[in-house]
Amino acid sequence: MFNITNYFDHPTRPGHTIFRFYKKERASAFQELLEKEDIWFECEDHEEDDKTTYFFGVKNGSIKAANRCNYLVNAQFRKPFITNTYLRWGVFVIAIIVLTLALIGYINQH
């Protein structure tokens, strides 16, 4: 099955979820948040070739809080969808103009 998230059910331990990170900074931030929230976890690093994967096992009883920590880490390290500031504002202005024209057209029809 295709999984686009960075977490999945533990393959051998029912009642546990595994969170996966490929960058040390993200893994460290996630670990800090888990410790701050006092969430039980176990962690393990796997090295293959030149790639390290960081795994965190969390009990499903605290999965809601762990997911919140995961979302905070992803939000902390994400980049803007449109990185160019001028292009981002241009898209915003064009969207406002289109919405205004649509509203004017609707008002004129009624």
BALOBA-1460 file (C-alpha; in Angstrom, 3 decimals):
// residues 110
<rec num="1" residu="m" x="0.000" y="0.000" z="0.000"/>
<rec num="2" residu="f" x="1.186" y="3.523" z="-0.766"/>
<rec num="3" residu="n" x="1.784" y="5.567" z="2.401"/>
<rec num="4" residu="i" x="2.550" y="9.286" z="2.080"/>
<rec num="5" residu="t" x="2.756" y="9.897" z="5.836"/>
<rec num="6" residu="n" x="5.818" y="9.375" z="7.983"/>
<rec num="7" residu="y" x="4.099" y="7.014" z="10.420"/>
<rec num="8" residu="f" x="2.700" y="3.484" z="10.288"/>
<rec num="9" residu="d" x="1.574" y="0.660" z="12.580"/>
<rec num="10" residu="h" x="4.377" y="-1.312" z="14.154"/>
<rec num="11" residu="p" x="4.776" y="-4.530" z="12.136"/>
<rec num="12" residu="t" x="5.389" y="-6.824" z="15.143"/>
<rec num="13" residu="r" x="4.025" y="-4.985" z="18.194"/>
<rec num="14" residu="p" x="0.276" y="-4.348" z="18.114"/>
<rec num="15" residu="g" x="-0.733" y="-1.154" z="19.864"/>
<rec num="16" residu="h" x="2.350" y="0.769" z="18.755"/>
<rec num="17" residu="t" x="2.962" y="3.252" z="15.943"/>
<rec num="18" residu="i" x="6.291" y="3.996" z="14.263"/>
<rec num="19" residu="f" x="7.285" y="7.513" z="13.186"/>
<rec num="20" residu="r" x="10.034" y="7.758" z="10.557"/>
<rec num="21" residu="f" x="12.378" y="10.689" z="9.860"/>
<rec num="22" residu="y" x="15.202" y="10.964" z="7.337"/>
<rec num="23" residu="k" x="16.877" y="14.098" z="8.719"/>
<rec num="24" residu="k" x="18.632" y="14.367" z="12.066"/>
<rec num="25" residu="e" x="17.252" y="17.865" z="12.755"/>
<rec num="26" residu="r" x="13.648" y="16.711" z="12.381"/>
<rec num="27" residu="a" x="14.257" y="13.607" z="14.488"/>
<rec num="28" residu="s" x="15.854" y="15.692" z="17.245"/>
<rec num="29" residu="a" x="12.983" y="18.184" z="17.211"/>
<rec num="30" residu="f" x="10.447" y="15.336" z="17.385"/>
<rec num="31" residu="q" x="12.303" y="13.727" z="20.283"/>
<rec num="32" residu="e" x="12.399" y="17.029" z="22.176"/>
<rec num="33" residu="l" x="8.649" y="17.498" z="21.722"/>
<rec num="34" residu="l" x="7.918" y="13.937" z="22.871"/>
<rec num="35" residu="e" x="10.033" y="14.474" z="25.974"/>
<rec num="36" residu="k" x="8.410" y="17.841" z="26.636"/>
<rec num="37" residu="e" x="4.928" y="16.278" z="26.374"/>
<rec num="38" residu="d" x="6.085" y="13.368" z="28.588"/>
<rec num="39" residu="i" x="5.157" y="10.781" z="25.942"/>
<rec num="40" residu="w" x="6.723" y="7.342" z="26.273"/>
<rec num="41" residu="f" x="8.748" y="6.371" z="23.213"/>
<rec num="42" residu="e" x="11.645" y="4.272" z="22.056"/>
<rec num="43" residu="c" x="13.952" y="5.272" z="19.242"/>
<rec num="44" residu="e" x="16.328" y="3.551" z="16.890"/>
<rec num="45" residu="d" x="18.539" y="4.632" z="13.994"/>
<rec num="46" residu="h" x="19.115" y="2.535" z="10.879"/>
<rec num="47" residu="e" x="22.045" y="3.239" z="8.600"/>
<rec num="48" residu="e" x="22.020" y="1.929" z="5.038"/>
<rec num="49" residu="d" x="24.668" y="3.055" z="2.583"/>
<rec num="50" residu="d" x="24.905" y="6.828" z="3.126"/>
<rec num="51" residu="k" x="21.338" y="7.174" z="4.394"/>
<rec num="52" residu="t" x="20.232" y="7.176" z="8.041"/>
<rec num="53" residu="t" x="16.613" y="6.641" z="9.035"/>
<rec num="54" residu="y" x="15.420" y="7.603" z="12.512"/>
<rec num="55" residu="f" x="12.535" y="5.566" z="13.953"/>
<rec num="56" residu="f" x="10.405" y="6.391" z="16.997"/>
<rec num="57" residu="g" x="7.982" y="3.893" z="18.507"/>
<rec num="58" residu="v" x="5.014" y="5.340" z="20.403"/>
<rec num="59" residu="k" x="2.177" y="3.558" z="22.199"/>
<rec num="60" residu="n" x="-1.208" y="4.057" z="20.549"/>
<rec num="61" residu="g" x="-2.615" y="5.356" z="23.837"/>
<rec num="62" residu="s" x="-0.707" y="8.593" z="23.263"/>
<rec num="63" residu="i" x="-0.959" y="8.654" z="19.465"/>
<rec num="64" residu="k" x="-3.035" y="11.848" z="19.397"/>
<rec num="65" residu="a" x="-0.371" y="13.822" z="21.274"/>
<rec num="66" residu="a" x="2.411" y="12.194" z="19.234"/>
<rec num="67" residu="n" x="0.644" y="13.162" z="15.994"/>
<rec num="68" residu="r" x="0.411" y="16.744" z="17.248"/>
<rec num="69" residu="c" x="4.178" y="16.693" z="17.880"/>
<rec num="70" residu="n" x="4.733" y="15.248" z="14.412"/>
<rec num="71" residu="y" x="2.639" y="18.001" z="12.805"/>
<rec num="72" residu="l" x="4.546" y="20.662" z="14.752"/>
<rec num="73" residu="v" x="7.868" y="19.263" z="13.523"/>
<rec num="74" residu="n" x="6.628" y="19.170" z="9.926"/>
<rec num="75" residu="a" x="5.346" y="22.740" z="10.233"/>
<rec num="76" residu="q" x="8.641" y="23.918" z="11.721"/>
<rec num="77" residu="f" x="10.702" y="22.587" z="8.812"/>
<rec num="78" residu="r" x="8.355" y="23.080" z="5.870"/>
<rec num="79" residu="k" x="9.081" y="25.541" z="3.113"/>
<rec num="80" residu="p" x="6.492" y="27.831" z="1.516"/>
<rec num="81" residu="f" x="4.563" y="26.321" z="-1.398"/>
<rec num="82" residu="i" x="5.588" y="29.272" z="-3.587"/>
<rec num="83" residu="t" x="9.067" y="30.315" z="-2.473"/>
<rec num="84" residu="n" x="9.352" y="33.508" z="-4.533"/>
<rec num="85" residu="t" x="7.750" y="36.351" z="-2.568"/>
<rec num="86" residu="y" x="6.720" y="38.377" z="-5.621"/>
<rec num="87" residu="l" x="5.154" y="35.371" z="-7.309"/>
<rec num="88" residu="r" x="3.304" y="34.453" z="-4.107"/>
<rec num="89" residu="w" x="1.845" y="37.947" z="-3.799"/>
<rec num="90" residu="g" x="1.069" y="37.985" z="-7.521"/>
<rec num="91" residu="v" x="-0.968" y="34.794" z="-7.209"/>
<rec num="92" residu="f" x="-2.760" y="36.264" z="-4.190"/>
<rec num="93" residu="v" x="-3.623" y="39.511" z="-6.015"/>
<rec num="94" residu="i" x="-4.832" y="37.635" z="-9.103"/>
<rec num="95" residu="a" x="-7.029" y="35.421" z="-6.906"/>
<rec num="96" residu="i" x="-8.546" y="38.506" z="-5.236"/>
<rec num="97" residu="i" x="-9.210" y="40.104" z="-8.653"/>
<rec num="98" residu="v" x="-10.890" y="36.936" z="-9.965"/>
<rec num="99" residu="l" x="-13.040" y="36.642" z="-6.824"/>
<rec num="100" residu="t" x="-14.012" y="40.323" z="-7.067"/>
<rec num="101" residu="l" x="-14.983" y="39.937" z="-10.736"/>
<rec num="102" residu="a" x="-17.002" y="36.824" z="-9.892"/>
<rec num="103" residu="l" x="-18.795" y="38.697" z="-7.104"/>
<rec num="104" residu="i" x="-19.527" y="41.652" z="-9.397"/>
<rec num="105" residu="g" x="-20.877" y="39.279" z="-12.066"/>
<rec num="106" residu="y" x="-23.096" y="37.555" z="-9.511"/>
<rec num="107" residu="i" x="-24.452" y="40.868" z="-8.215"/>
<rec num="108" residu="n" x="-25.157" y="42.084" z="-11.782"/>
<rec num="109" residu="q" x="-27.085" y="38.897" z="-12.578"/>
<rec num="110" residu="h" x="-29.443" y="39.411" z="-9.644"/>
